[in-house]
């Protein structure tokens, strides 16, 4: 596999023209206000998965429209006082799996909340949260990328991004968490959700989006034919008369538009051979990011990015900030 996107020198300065809707902030302020009309109703139920050094909790909280969202909460059993917390978002198709899959951050001495992604968890690890969308949706290509895409009000990721902010509020509500020290993190879809959460919650202190998905949709669909962006392209191929509206809707959910609103200290990652989330789409968000930032470049890697090498970088990054 060879580099197929812009050369690194161009990526480092690449800023596409803005497609931000005029009512972007109004839309999201109204969406979050509507969610907050419902009590958060965060529940942390202790569960035993045989982990002697980590306390584990089955989490439920009220997300978009008050709908119940599942998650896990892990915290070191032996601690002194409230801890910083990492809120984690999952890659496309994956679910929350089991607490035994999420031991990095509690092992490093942090609290850790993992948000299950509504409707997903059957293509990767198992999930437990249905997507109860009462407003209905247009016919869509199998998957989630075009579910409700003819309107920002009905689009699938309106619900997911709202859940993501409510997950942060849930983490803050636990007595073991220092509410002033929240980080958000995730890879691929989780990286895109991380950017949205950091842009929507200005009190987030650290953001760590790895090879982020859900950025610069138009370019992604024009230069790669890989899933999940292919879902959008295939929908537009069939519904030729809906193309303009599709991209109008997606502009409300573009990481490039959330990035300037974020102020958290950020560590991005990118694989220069990534044909799932092309480097130019990652850099489009990175170069527009509003807070202090750095990016780890993996020149010979595709969508796997740095994998365990990147995890080491993230642990060092967060530990340097909070220790």
TAZI-V246747 format. One line per field, one symbol per residue. phi: phi as a letter, one per 20 degrees, with the letter a starting at -180 (. if undefined). psi: psi as a letter, one per 30 degrees, with the letter a starting at -180 (. if undefined). Layout:
BEGIN
phi=???
psi=???
END
This chain:
BEGIN
phi=.dgdegfggfgfcfcfgfdfffdgffgffffffffffegflfccdgcddmefdceccedcbeeglmffdeacccbgfdbcnfdgceedddfgnecflcgfecdffffendfbddefegmdncdcffccdfdedfembfgbfgpcfdfmfebffdfgffffffgfffffffgffefedefecddcbrdmgffffgfffffedfefeccceekfemclggfgfedccdfegggffffffeegedgffgffffffcegfefgfeecffccebbdfdfeecggffffgfffefedfbbceddfddefflelfffggfffffffffdc
psi=klkfalleeeefgjjlkkgkkegeeeeeeeeeeeeffkkehkkjjkljggjffkkkkkkkljbkggkkklakkkkkejljlkllkkkkkllkflafblfffhfeeeffgllkkkkkkkfagffblklgjljijfflllklkkaffgjgffkfefkefeeeeeeeefeeeeeffkffkjffiklkllkceeeeeeeeeeffjffkekkijkhklhkheeeeffflhlkfffeeeeeeeeieffeeeefeefffgkfefeeffkfkkkjllkkfgjgeikefeefeeeffkflkllkkkjeglbffbfbfeeeeeeeeeeeeeg.
END
